[in-house]
Amino acid sequence: MTLNRLINLMPKDPLDLPATASANHPYHHGNLRQALLNASMDIIRNQGIGGLSLRKLAEVVGVSRTAPYHHFKDKDALLAAVAAQGFAELSELLNEAILDEHLPLSDKLQQAVMGYLQFAIAHPTQYELMFGQMLWQDSKQTEFQRTAKDCFRLYVKIFESFEQHSQQSLNESPLRLAQVTWSTLHGLARLASDGIFAKKDDLDDIAKTVIKQIERSIESESE
């Protein structure tokens, strides 16, 4: 499946949905939090992180100035929640591949790689926030960091499956293989975000090459 097709088939991101209140759809604890996240993404996408404040967010969503504080302690907590939601979506994508018992291992890897790149390309602002120093160097953002690390552990499971399938240990541990390939994907995603690899057809071909190299590496190690 090509990267273009994955992008076209992916359901509309809930972060892109409008966040508006009405008498027929009053806010409650659940959908107000999501509405705040939705509006935050819209502000960040158009004005950058510097353009976001809890006060402005309340005005955009149409609630009292104190309402956002019931869900987010401060701006940093709000940004961490936006980033954590991105990792949760990636985790869902990886889980779909891992849990599909009828999907060959090579297809699981392809789905993981292409899905990762598709997400990064479709949501560049959120992706940048997910891997930014601000959240990773903040010792208070333990919940966000836990969500991110849980996502990476799912990616490691794909490589553990290759090792289990070969019934012998690989020369490199599944963890190390996952770290190396994740780093490769992250670099490709950033190059695409910066406009260096602007053509989607080029990204599609590069992604397929990444998959082939990973498979060859695993096959040679299991021999």
N, CA, C and O of each residue as an XYZ file, in Angstrom:
892
protein
N       0.849     -1.189      0.000
C       0.000      0.000      0.000
C       0.888      1.243      0.000
O       1.835      1.316      0.783
N       0.605      2.213     -0.853
C       1.439      3.395     -0.969
C       1.128      4.390      0.125
O       0.065      4.344      0.744
N       2.079      5.303      0.359
C       1.887      6.350      1.366
C       0.734      7.256      0.993
O      -0.036      7.676      1.858
N       0.608      7.563     -0.297
C      -0.500      8.413     -0.746
C      -1.842      7.789     -0.419
O      -2.769      8.465      0.028
N      -1.932      6.466     -0.652
C      -3.203      5.792     -0.402
C      -3.525      5.762      1.086
O      -4.680      5.915      1.482
N      -2.493      5.564      1.911
C      -2.707      5.571      3.358
C      -3.242      6.919      3.809
O      -4.153      6.987      4.633
N      -2.673      7.995      3.268
C      -3.124      9.334      3.642
C      -4.576      9.544      3.250
O      -5.352     10.124      4.009
N      -4.944      9.072      2.065
C      -6.313      9.259      1.587
C      -7.319      8.426      2.365
O      -8.466      8.833      2.550
N      -6.871      7.227      2.832
C      -7.786      6.327      3.513
C      -7.950      6.647      4.987
O      -8.936      6.245      5.605
N      -6.993      7.367      5.555
C      -7.039      7.615      6.994
C      -8.228      8.487      7.342
O      -8.458      9.499      6.681
N      -9.010      8.111      8.389
C     -10.152      8.921      8.777
C      -9.721     10.293      9.226
O      -8.579     10.494      9.638
N     -10.612     11.212      9.148
C     -10.316     12.592      9.526
C      -9.851     12.634     10.967
O     -10.471     12.045     11.852
N      -8.760     13.333     11.192
C      -8.187     13.435     12.529
C      -9.161     14.174     13.435
O      -9.635     15.250     13.069
N      -9.477     13.625     14.618
C     -10.380     14.313     15.528
C      -9.860     15.666     15.946
O     -10.644     16.529     16.343
N      -8.541     15.879     15.867
C      -8.008     17.184     16.228
C      -8.378     18.244     15.212
O      -8.279     19.436     15.506
N      -8.803     17.843     14.023
C      -9.189     18.806     13.006
C     -10.667     19.168     13.072
O     -11.116     20.050     12.340
N     -11.435     18.500     13.941
C     -12.852     18.774     14.029
C     -13.086     20.114     14.705
O     -12.328     20.475     15.605
N     -14.117     20.873     14.302
C     -14.365     22.159     14.929
C     -14.781     21.997     16.376
O     -15.460     21.036     16.737
N     -14.369     22.940     17.195
C     -14.710     22.910     18.616
C     -15.681     24.044     18.903
O     -15.250     25.151     19.226
N     -16.963     23.798     18.794
C     -17.977     24.815     19.032
C     -19.027     24.281     19.981
O     -19.335     23.090     19.975
N     -19.573     25.162     20.793
C     -20.609     24.778     21.744
C     -21.972     25.185     21.198
O     -22.082     26.123     20.408
N     -23.002     24.471     21.627
C     -24.358     24.805     21.237
C     -25.303     24.302     22.305
O     -24.913     23.520     23.172
N     -26.541     24.747     22.244
C     -27.528     24.330     23.228
C     -27.839     22.849     23.088
O     -28.154     22.181     24.073
N     -27.751     22.335     21.869
C     -28.047     20.923     21.639
C     -26.897     20.010     22.028
O     -27.103     18.824     22.286
N     -25.674     20.560     22.074
C     -24.506     19.769     22.422
C     -23.717     20.483     23.519
O     -22.612     20.971     23.280
N     -24.291     20.540     24.723
C     -23.599     21.230     25.816
C     -22.328     20.499     26.196
O     -22.225     19.280     26.059
N     -21.370     21.259     26.671
C     -20.129     20.658     27.099
C     -20.306     19.941     28.426
O     -21.054     20.399     29.290
N     -19.623     18.827     28.586
C     -19.533     18.182     29.880
C     -18.074     17.788     30.049
O     -17.241     18.147     29.217
N     -17.756     17.072     31.087
C     -16.359     16.800     31.420
C     -15.605     16.145     30.254
O     -14.438     16.460     30.022
N     -16.249     15.257     29.537
C     -15.564     14.549     28.472
C     -15.338     15.384     27.229
O     -14.195     15.574     26.814
N     -16.401     15.887     26.628
C     -16.213     16.537     25.335
C     -15.652     17.950     25.446
O     -15.192     18.486     24.438
N     -15.667     18.572     26.606
C     -15.021     19.872     26.756
C     -13.511     19.703     26.661
O     -12.837     20.490     25.996
N     -12.988     18.698     27.309
C     -11.540     18.465     27.243
C     -11.098     18.247     25.800
O     -10.088     18.803     25.368
N     -11.853     17.436     25.050
C     -11.495     17.184     23.661
C     -11.655     18.441     22.820
O     -10.854     18.698     21.922
N     -12.681     19.217     23.107
C     -12.877     20.462     22.371
C     -11.719     21.422     22.607
O     -11.293     22.128     21.692
N     -11.217     21.448     23.824
C     -10.066     22.290     24.132
C      -8.825     21.819     23.374
O      -8.043     22.632     22.881
N      -8.655     20.509     23.286
C      -7.531     19.969     22.527
C      -7.675     20.294     21.042
O      -6.704     20.668     20.383
N      -8.884     20.149     20.527
C      -9.137     20.456     19.118
C      -8.786     21.908     18.804
O      -8.087     22.200     17.833
N      -9.283     22.805     19.643
C      -9.043     24.236     19.423
C      -7.574     24.573     19.601
O      -7.041     25.427     18.892
N      -6.919     23.914     20.533
C      -5.485     24.153     20.751
C      -4.689     23.818     19.500
O      -3.800     24.572     19.102
N      -5.010     22.683     18.876
C      -4.309     22.287     17.674
C      -4.518     23.306     16.556
O      -3.591     23.606     15.804
N      -5.718     23.829     16.451
C      -6.012     24.812     15.408
C      -5.200     26.088     15.629
O      -4.654     26.655     14.682
N      -5.124     26.534     16.876
C      -4.359     27.741     17.193
C      -2.879     27.519     16.926
O      -2.220     28.361     16.316
N      -2.350     26.378     17.386
C      -0.928     26.090     17.207
C      -0.592     25.976     15.730
O       0.456     26.448     15.288
N      -1.477     25.351     14.970
C      -1.237     25.151     13.538
C      -1.135     26.485     12.810
O      -0.328     26.634     11.893
N      -1.946     27.452     13.214
C      -2.008     28.724     12.506
C      -1.140     29.822     13.112
O      -0.675     30.712     12.400
N      -0.920     29.758     14.433
C      -0.203     30.838     15.107
C       1.050     30.382     15.846
O       1.787     31.202     16.393
N       1.288     29.071     15.859
C       2.438     28.565     16.589
C       2.125     28.421     18.070
O       1.088     28.881     18.549
N       3.038     27.774     18.788
C       2.830     27.553     20.216
C       2.736     28.875     20.973
O       2.001     28.983     21.955
N       3.478     29.875     20.517
C       3.446     31.177     21.179
C       2.092     31.858     21.118
O       1.797     32.728     21.936
N       1.263     31.469     20.154
C      -0.052     32.088     20.022
C      -1.119     31.471     20.896
O      -2.261     31.930     20.906
N      -0.755     30.429     21.634
C      -1.730     29.717     22.460
C      -1.662     30.184     23.907
O      -0.580     30.302     24.482
N      -2.814     30.444     24.480
C      -2.940     30.719     25.907
C      -4.270     30.141     26.368
O      -5.190     29.990     25.564
N      -4.380     29.820     27.633
C      -5.635     29.266     28.153
C      -6.757     30.286     28.053
O      -7.915     29.920     27.849
N      -6.428     31.545     28.192
C      -7.445     32.595     28.082
C      -7.986     32.666     26.655
O      -9.198     32.697     26.445
N      -7.078     32.690     25.678
C      -7.514     32.724     24.280
C      -8.284     31.447     23.935
O      -9.272     31.488     23.202
N      -7.828     30.330     24.463
C      -8.479     29.056     24.195
C      -9.923     29.072     24.674
O     -10.816     28.592     23.976
N     -10.153     29.618     25.855
C     -11.513     29.700     26.395
C     -12.409     30.541     25.485
O     -13.575     30.210     25.274
N     -11.865     31.611     24.958
C     -12.641     32.481     24.071
C     -12.998     31.763     22.774
O     -14.119     31.877     22.277
N     -12.037     31.024     22.233
C     -12.272     30.309     20.974
C     -13.341     29.238     21.150
O     -14.220     29.086     20.301
N     -13.266     28.494     22.259
C     -14.207     27.401     22.487
C     -15.568     27.928     22.940
O     -16.590     27.276     22.728
N     -15.581     29.095     23.556
C     -16.846     29.671     23.993
C     -17.237     29.280     25.403
O     -18.414     29.056     25.687
N     -16.244     29.196     26.297
C     -16.502     28.851     27.700
C     -15.880     29.921     28.581
O     -15.193     30.819     28.094
N     -16.123     29.822     29.871
C     -15.568     30.803     30.800
C     -14.054     30.700     30.830
O     -13.487     29.673     30.457
N     -13.404     31.756     31.271
C     -11.946     31.782     31.296
C     -11.364     30.771     32.261
O     -10.215     30.355     32.116
N     -12.150     30.377     33.242
C     -11.652     29.416     34.229
C     -11.899     27.956     33.815
O     -11.298     27.043     34.380
N     -12.775     27.739     32.840
C     -13.152     26.372     32.458
C     -11.964     25.507     32.034
O     -11.879     24.353     32.456
N     -11.040     26.025     31.211
C      -9.918     25.166     30.800
C      -9.072     24.670     31.968
O      -8.454     23.608     31.885
N      -9.044     25.440     33.059
C      -8.213     25.055     34.202
C      -8.770     23.842     34.943
O      -8.069     23.239     35.754
N     -10.006     23.486     34.675
C     -10.571     22.276     35.266
C      -9.969     21.020     34.624
O     -10.030     19.930     35.192
N      -9.390     21.190     33.437
C      -8.829     20.058     32.698
C      -7.313     20.133     32.556
O      -6.644     19.105     32.450
N      -6.771     21.350     32.553
C      -5.338     21.524     32.364
C      -4.819     22.559     33.358
O      -5.330     23.676     33.436
N      -3.802     22.172     34.110
C      -3.258     23.039     35.158
C      -2.715     24.335     34.578
O      -2.911     25.412     35.141
N      -2.031     24.219     33.450
C      -1.427     25.384     32.811
C      -1.188     25.069     31.338
O      -1.585     24.014     30.844
N      -0.537     25.996     30.647
C      -0.299     25.818     29.219
C       0.579     24.604     28.938
O       0.340     23.875     27.975
N       1.581     24.386     29.763
C       2.459     23.238     29.555
C       1.684     21.919     29.645
O       1.930     20.994     28.870
N       0.755     21.840     30.589
C      -0.058     20.635     30.740
C      -0.944     20.433     29.510
O      -1.168     19.302     29.079
N      -1.439     21.519     28.956
C      -2.262     21.451     27.749
C      -1.440     20.945     26.562
O      -1.887     20.073     25.816
N      -0.252     21.490     26.396
C       0.605     21.057     25.297
C       1.000     19.596     25.444
O       1.077     18.866     24.456
N       1.249     19.172     26.672
C       1.590     17.772     26.915
C       0.439     16.856     26.530
O       0.662     15.763     26.011
N      -0.790     17.293     26.779
C      -1.964     16.492     26.431
C      -2.124     16.391     24.915
O      -2.485     15.336     24.395
N      -1.857     17.485     24.212
C      -1.923     17.465     22.743
C      -0.891     16.487     22.186
O      -1.191     15.714     21.277
N       0.323     16.523     22.732
C       1.382     15.628     22.274
C       1.071     14.183     22.637
O       1.301     13.278     21.835
N       0.548     13.960     23.843
C       0.217     12.599     24.281
C      -0.854     11.990     23.390
O      -0.829     10.789     23.121
N      -1.795     12.809     22.931
C      -2.832     12.291     22.054
C      -2.228     11.802     20.742
O      -2.700     10.825     20.160
N      -1.184     12.483     20.278
C      -0.510     12.044     19.066
C       0.120     10.671     19.241
O       0.013      9.821     18.357
N       0.780     10.448     20.380
C       1.380      9.141     20.638
C       0.307      8.070     20.827
O       0.513      6.910     20.470
N      -0.826      8.456     21.383
C      -1.922      7.498     21.542
C      -2.446      7.047     20.185
O      -2.798      5.880     20.012
N      -2.499      7.963     19.224
C      -2.950      7.612     17.879
C      -1.931      6.697     17.191
O      -2.309      5.758     16.490
N      -0.645      6.975     17.393
C       0.379      6.100     16.829
C       0.314      4.713     17.467
O       0.500      3.706     16.784
N       0.053      4.659     18.761
C      -0.064      3.381     19.453
C      -1.223      2.569     18.901
O      -1.117      1.354     18.734
N      -2.312      3.234     18.622
C      -3.475      2.541     18.054
C      -3.132      1.943     16.694
O      -3.532      0.823     16.377
N      -2.392      2.700     15.901
C      -1.984      2.209     14.577
C      -1.085      0.979     14.710
O      -1.264     -0.005     13.993
N      -0.122      1.038     15.629
C       0.787     -0.087     15.826
C       0.047     -1.301     16.366
O       0.327     -2.432     15.968
N      -0.887     -1.071     17.263
C      -1.664     -2.174     17.839
C      -2.459     -2.909     16.769
O      -2.573     -4.134     16.801
N      -3.002     -2.162     15.829
C      -3.781     -2.774     14.761
C      -2.916     -3.750     13.974
O      -3.369     -4.832     13.599
N      -1.668     -3.362     13.726
C      -0.767     -4.239     12.976
C      -0.349     -5.439     13.813
O      -0.318     -6.565     13.316
N      -0.029     -5.203     15.078
C       0.463     -6.273     15.945
C      -0.612     -7.328     16.203
O      -0.322     -8.524     16.208
N      -1.836     -6.889     16.414
C      -2.905     -7.801     16.808
C      -3.556     -8.524     15.636
O      -4.341     -9.450     15.840
N      -3.239     -8.112     14.414
C      -3.809     -8.765     13.235
C      -3.073    -10.080     12.989
O      -1.984    -10.084     12.416
N      -3.659    -11.180     13.416
C      -2.997    -12.488     13.319
C      -2.849    -12.971     11.878
O      -2.019    -13.835     11.597
N      -3.642    -12.422     10.973
C      -3.589    -12.861      9.575
C      -2.617    -12.024      8.742
O      -2.433    -12.282      7.553
N      -2.006    -11.035      9.362
C      -1.099    -10.146      8.630
C       0.331    -10.665      8.734
O       0.845    -10.806      9.843
N       0.994    -10.957      7.596
C       2.385    -11.423      7.630
C       3.295    -10.398      8.315
O       2.980     -9.208      8.345
N       4.404    -10.854      8.855
C       5.304     -9.960      9.581
C       5.798     -8.811      8.705
O       5.898     -7.673      9.164
N       6.104     -9.107      7.458
C       6.587     -8.050      6.564
C       5.520     -6.979      6.359
O       5.842     -5.796      6.250
N       4.252     -7.386      6.308
C       3.169     -6.424      6.160
C       2.949     -5.628      7.443
O       2.584     -4.454      7.399
N       3.175     -6.276      8.585
C       3.082     -5.551      9.863
C       4.110     -4.425      9.893
O       3.816     -3.299     10.295
N       5.322     -4.758      9.457
C       6.385     -3.760      9.429
C       6.048     -2.640      8.466
O       6.257     -1.468      8.778
N       5.527     -2.990      7.296
C       5.167     -1.973      6.314
C       4.074     -1.063      6.852
O       4.137      0.155      6.682
N       3.079     -1.644      7.496
C       1.989     -0.847      8.043
C       2.492      0.102      9.127
O       2.030      1.239      9.229
N       3.440     -0.367      9.934
C       3.994      0.463     10.994
C       4.806      1.623     10.409
O       4.645      2.772     10.820
N       5.671      1.312      9.457
C       6.542      2.332      8.868
C       5.732      3.366      8.092
O       5.897      4.570      8.290
N       4.859      2.889      7.209
C       4.082      3.815      6.385
C       3.114      4.628      7.236
O       2.897      5.813      6.984
N       2.537      3.987      8.239
C       1.610      4.697      9.109
C       2.302      5.784      9.907
O       1.757      6.873     10.086
N       3.502      5.494     10.388
C       4.279      6.480     11.146
C       4.557      7.718     10.281
O       4.327      8.848     10.711
N       5.052      7.492      9.064
C       5.369      8.604      8.182
C       4.117      9.373      7.782
O       4.126     10.601      7.691
N       3.044      8.633      7.545
C       1.791      9.289      7.174
C       1.324     10.237      8.282
O       0.900     11.362      8.020
N       1.412      9.761      9.510
C       1.007     10.601     10.641
C       1.882     11.847     10.723
O       1.369     12.956     10.879
N       3.190     11.674     10.621
C       4.110     12.802     10.740
C       3.876     13.851      9.658
O       3.948     15.052      9.918
N       3.596     13.386      8.446
C       3.384     14.303      7.327
C       2.034     15.012      7.448
O       1.912     16.192      7.118
N       1.034     14.289      7.917
C      -0.308     14.867      8.014
C      -0.433     15.836      9.181
O      -1.270     16.737      9.138
N       0.385     15.672     10.232
C       0.261     16.499     11.441
C       1.626     17.032     11.865
O       2.113     16.678     12.939
N       2.249     17.871     11.051
C       3.621     18.313     11.336
C       3.756     19.103     12.636
O       4.746     18.940     13.349
N       2.792     19.945     12.956
C       2.883     20.746     14.182
C       2.791     19.869     15.414
O       3.578     20.017     16.349
N       1.842     18.964     15.418
C       1.691     18.054     16.542
C       2.907     17.137     16.653
O       3.379     16.858     17.755
N       3.405     16.675     15.531
C       4.569     15.791     15.523
C       5.786     16.505     16.116
O       6.526     15.923     16.908
N       5.985     17.742     15.737
C       7.115     18.511     16.266
C       6.996     18.683     17.775
O       7.993     18.607     18.493
N       5.791     18.912     18.249
C       5.559     19.052     19.686
C       5.844     17.736     20.409
O       6.410     17.739     21.502
N       5.458     16.623     19.812
C       5.645     15.304     20.410
C       7.114     14.991     20.677
O       7.437     14.296     21.641
N       8.007     15.503     19.824
C       9.424     15.184     19.947
C      10.268     16.394     20.337
O      11.491     16.373     20.201
N       9.619     17.440     20.819
C      10.330     18.658     21.179
C      10.996     18.584     22.550
O      10.564     17.831     23.423
N      12.041     19.369     22.726
C      12.772     19.393     23.981
C      11.908     19.864     25.147
O      12.093     19.422     26.280
N      10.977     20.749     24.870
C      10.183     21.357     25.936
C       9.513     20.311     26.817
O       9.513     20.442     28.042
N       8.945     19.278     26.211
C       8.224     18.258     26.972
C       9.144     17.161     27.479
O       8.919     16.615     28.559
N      10.173     16.836     26.719
C      11.062     15.743     27.118
C      12.027     16.145     28.217
O      12.498     15.287     28.964
N      12.331     17.421     28.330
C      13.254     17.879     29.364
C      12.540     18.400     30.604
O      13.175     18.866     31.550
N      11.214     18.316     30.590
C      10.418     18.763     31.729
C      10.110     17.555     32.611
O       9.360     16.667     32.206
N      10.676     17.518     33.790
C      10.505     16.368     34.687
C       9.072     16.214     35.187
O       8.714     15.164     35.720
N       8.257     17.241     35.022
C       6.864     17.177     35.491
C       5.959     16.446     34.512
O       4.853     16.049     34.879
N       6.407     16.259     33.271
C       5.549     15.675     32.235
C       5.694     14.147     32.208
O       5.947     13.560     31.156
N       5.536     13.527     33.346
C       5.722     12.078     33.442
C       4.645     11.304     32.685
O       4.938     10.280     32.068
N       3.414     11.780     32.727
C       2.333     11.063     32.042
C       2.533     11.086     30.532
O       2.354     10.073     29.855
N       2.905     12.253     30.013
C       3.186     12.350     28.577
C       4.327     11.420     28.190
O       4.220     10.684     27.209
N       5.420     11.446     28.950
C       6.580     10.633     28.631
C       6.267      9.145     28.735
O       6.799      8.343     27.968
N       5.416      8.779     29.669
C       5.015      7.377     29.793
C       4.221      6.942     28.566
O       4.428      5.845     28.046
N       3.319      7.793     28.106
C       2.523      7.478     26.915
C       3.419      7.312     25.692
O       3.218      6.407     24.883
N       4.407      8.192     25.565
C       5.333      8.122     24.431
C       6.167      6.843     24.473
O       6.352      6.185     23.449
N       6.661      6.497     25.644
C       7.491      5.291     25.772
C       6.673      4.021     25.561
O       7.180      3.037     25.022
N       5.419      4.041     25.980
C       4.543      2.893     25.730
C       4.343      2.690     24.233
O       4.256      1.560     23.753
N       4.270      3.800     23.502
C       4.134      3.723     22.042
C       5.373      3.063     21.439
O       5.256      2.195     20.573
N       6.554      3.472     21.892
C       7.777      2.887     21.351
C       7.871      1.403     21.695
O       8.362      0.618     20.883
N       7.415      1.007     22.871
C       7.456     -0.412     23.257
C       6.626     -1.261     22.297
O       6.974     -2.407     22.016
N       5.536     -0.698     21.800
C       4.730     -1.424     20.813
C       5.524     -1.629     19.529
O       5.441     -2.685     18.902
N       6.290     -0.620     19.141
C       7.117     -0.741     17.938
C       8.170     -1.834     18.125
O       8.461     -2.587     17.196
N       8.729     -1.916     19.312
C       9.723     -2.956     19.615
C       9.111     -4.346     19.451
O       9.786     -5.282     19.022
N       7.829     -4.475     19.794
C       7.170     -5.782     19.704
C       7.183     -6.346     18.293
O       7.217     -7.562     18.107
N       7.157     -5.472     17.305
C       7.201     -5.947     15.929
C       8.514     -6.674     15.662
O       8.530     -7.716     15.007
N       9.598     -6.132     16.163
C      10.910     -6.758     15.967
C      11.058     -8.004     16.842
O      11.762     -8.941     16.467
N      10.416     -8.022     17.978
C      10.402     -9.231     18.790
C       9.679    -10.352     18.057
O      10.037    -11.522     18.192
N       8.665     -9.994     17.286
C       7.931    -10.995     16.509
C       8.820    -11.625     15.448
O       8.732    -12.825     15.187
N       9.685    -10.805     14.832
C      10.620    -11.351     13.846
C      11.561    -12.356     14.503
O      11.845    -13.410     13.936
N      12.042    -12.029     15.692
C      12.947    -12.924     16.394
C      12.247    -14.222     16.775
O      12.815    -15.306     16.643
N      11.011    -14.102     17.249
C      10.248    -15.296     17.620
C       9.957    -16.160     16.402
O       9.971    -17.388     16.487
N       9.693    -15.519     15.272
C       9.390    -16.257     14.043
C      10.612    -17.032     13.543
O      10.476    -18.148     13.041
N      11.799    -16.448     13.677
C      13.021    -17.106     13.213
C      13.491    -18.177     14.176
O      14.333    -19.007     13.833
N      12.934    -18.157     15.408
C      13.245    -19.151     16.444
C      14.723    -19.152     16.835
O      15.254    -20.165     17.290
N      15.367    -18.024     16.656
C      16.737    -17.870     17.131
C      17.012    -16.387     17.352
O      16.355    -15.525     16.769
N      17.982    -16.112     18.193
C      18.286    -14.728     18.533
C      18.935    -14.005     17.358
O      19.737    -14.583     16.624
N      18.578    -12.740     17.191
C      19.208    -11.910     16.184
C      20.540    -11.396     16.728
O      20.756    -11.377     17.940
N      21.421    -10.983     15.835
C      22.706    -10.440     16.276
C      22.517     -9.163     17.090
O      23.262     -8.894     18.032
N      21.514     -8.390     16.711
C      21.160     -7.197     17.466
C      19.824     -7.449     18.162
O      18.963     -8.154     17.636
N      19.664     -6.874     19.330
C      18.430     -7.074     20.076
C      17.273     -6.370     19.371
O      17.494     -5.384     18.669
N      16.037     -6.860     19.547
C      14.881     -6.172     18.979
C      14.810     -4.707     19.407
O      14.393     -3.848     18.630
N      15.213     -4.430     20.633
C      15.220     -3.040     21.108
C      16.156     -2.185     20.283
O      15.790     -1.088     19.861
N      17.378     -2.683     20.046
C      18.347     -1.888     19.297
C      17.900     -1.703     17.848
O      18.056     -0.617     17.290
N      17.350     -2.739     17.240
C      16.849     -2.611     15.868
C      15.715     -1.597     15.800
O      15.635     -0.805     14.861
N      14.842     -1.628     16.796
C      13.734     -0.671     16.826
C      14.241      0.748     16.996
O      13.719      1.671     16.371
N      15.253      0.936     17.836
C      15.816      2.270     18.055
C      16.441      2.826     16.781
O      16.257      3.995     16.444
N      17.178      1.975     16.083
C      17.846      2.425     14.860
C      16.826      2.791     13.785
O      16.939      3.839     13.149
N      15.835      1.930     13.584
C      14.864      2.192     12.513
C      13.924      3.339     12.870
O      13.520      4.100     11.991
N      13.570      3.472     14.148
C      12.735      4.599     14.569
C      13.482      5.904     14.315
O      12.891      6.882     13.860
N      14.766      5.918     14.605
C      15.576      7.116     14.363
C      15.601      7.457     12.874
O      15.540      8.627     12.495
N      15.690      6.422     12.035
C      15.671      6.641     10.588
C      14.354      7.261     10.144
O      14.337      8.205      9.355
N      13.262      6.729     10.652
C      11.944      7.253     10.298
C      11.766      8.680     10.795
O      11.196      9.526     10.106
N      12.262      8.934     12.001
C      12.148     10.287     12.552
C      12.918     11.282     11.692
O      12.437     12.382     11.421
N      14.126     10.887     11.262
C      14.898     11.774     10.401
C      14.201     12.032      9.085
O      14.187     13.166      8.604
N      13.623     11.004      8.493
C      12.898     11.159      7.235
C      11.677     12.052      7.414
O      11.379     12.891      6.563
N      10.973     11.867      8.528
C       9.792     12.689      8.799
C      10.171     14.162      8.943
O       9.455     15.036      8.454
N      11.290     14.442      9.611
C      11.721     15.826      9.778
C      12.174     16.442      8.454
O      11.909     17.613      8.186
N      12.853     15.654      7.636
C      13.259     16.147      6.325
C      12.038     16.488      5.477
O      12.028     17.485      4.755
N      11.015     15.650      5.577
C       9.781     15.909      4.833
C       9.096     17.163      5.368
O       8.604     17.986      4.596
N       9.066     17.302      6.691
C       8.429     18.461      7.314
C       9.144     19.757      6.937
O       8.508     20.798      6.771
N      10.459     19.687      6.805
C      11.254     20.869      6.455
C      11.207     21.176      4.967
O      11.767     22.178      4.522
N      10.546     20.326      4.194
C      10.392     20.578      2.769
C      11.525     20.074      1.908
O      11.566     20.353      0.710
N      12.462     19.323      2.509
C      13.593     18.815      1.736
C      13.155     17.668      0.830
O      13.564     17.581     -0.328
N      12.319     16.793      1.376
C      11.678     15.749      0.569
C      10.213     16.135      0.420
O       9.362     15.680      1.185
N       9.926     16.970     -0.561
C       8.595     17.548     -0.681
C       7.622     16.684     -1.482
O       6.412     16.766     -1.276
N       8.140     15.859     -2.394
C       7.273     15.065     -3.252
C       6.837     13.796     -2.541
O       7.669     13.048     -2.028
N       5.535     13.553     -2.511
C       5.012     12.377     -1.814
C       5.466     11.078     -2.485
O       5.666     10.064     -1.817
N       5.625     11.117     -3.805
C       6.104      9.917     -4.500
C       7.520      9.567     -4.048
O       7.859      8.393     -3.906
N       8.346     10.592     -3.824
C       9.703     10.355     -3.337
C       9.665      9.752     -1.943
O      10.414      8.822     -1.643
N       8.795     10.279     -1.092
C       8.668      9.758      0.267
C       8.207      8.308      0.249
O       8.671      7.482      1.035
N       7.296      8.019     -0.652
C       6.793      6.653     -0.791
C       7.931      5.703     -1.138
O       8.060      4.636     -0.538
N       8.757      6.094     -2.108
C       9.868      5.248     -2.533
C      10.915      5.114     -1.428
O      11.451      4.028     -1.208
N      11.205      6.205     -0.740
C      12.195      6.160      0.341
C      11.701      5.257      1.461
O      12.470      4.480      2.027
N      10.409      5.362      1.780
C       9.837      4.525      2.839
C       9.943      3.044      2.476
O      10.256      2.214      3.330
N       9.687      2.718      1.227
C       9.794      1.323      0.787
C      11.241      0.836      0.877
O      11.494     -0.321      1.213
N      12.180      1.722      0.578
C      13.587      1.358      0.693
C      13.961      1.095      2.144
O      14.713      0.166      2.440
N      13.437      1.911      3.042
C      13.675      1.704      4.475
C      13.182      0.320      4.890
O      13.876     -0.406      5.601
N      11.991     -0.035      4.444
C      11.413     -1.337      4.790
C      12.278     -2.469      4.259
O      12.527     -3.442      4.971
N      12.743     -2.354      3.011
C      13.586     -3.398      2.415
C      14.885     -3.558      3.191
O      15.341     -4.677      3.426
N      15.480     -2.440      3.589
C      16.735     -2.495      4.322
C      16.547     -3.144      5.691
O      17.394     -3.910      6.150
N      15.435     -2.829      6.328
C      15.148     -3.443      7.626
C      14.992     -4.951      7.472
O      15.558     -5.722      8.247
N      14.224     -5.366      6.473
C      13.988     -6.793      6.256
C      15.282     -7.521      5.912
O      15.515     -8.625      6.406
N      16.119     -6.931      5.083
C      17.396     -7.555      4.729
C      18.280     -7.687      5.949
O      18.948     -8.704      6.138
N      18.284     -6.654      6.777
C      19.099     -6.698      7.991
C      18.659     -7.827      8.918
O      19.486     -8.545      9.480
N      17.353     -7.969      9.066
C      16.817     -9.015      9.941
C      17.097    -10.394      9.359
O      17.469    -11.319     10.081
N      16.913    -10.523      8.040
C      17.139    -11.823      7.390
C      18.604    -12.257      7.502
O      18.892    -13.428      7.750
N      19.526    -11.304      7.316
C      20.942    -11.654      7.388
C      21.355    -12.006      8.807
O      22.243    -12.837      9.001
N      20.733    -11.394      9.793
C      21.075    -11.662     11.185
C      20.526    -13.016     11.658
O      21.064    -13.632     12.578
N      19.447    -13.459     11.011
C      18.810    -14.709     11.450
C      19.403    -15.936     10.750
O      19.061    -17.072     11.080
N      20.295    -15.697      9.781
C      20.893    -16.817      9.055
C      22.009    -17.496      9.866
O      22.616    -18.459      9.396
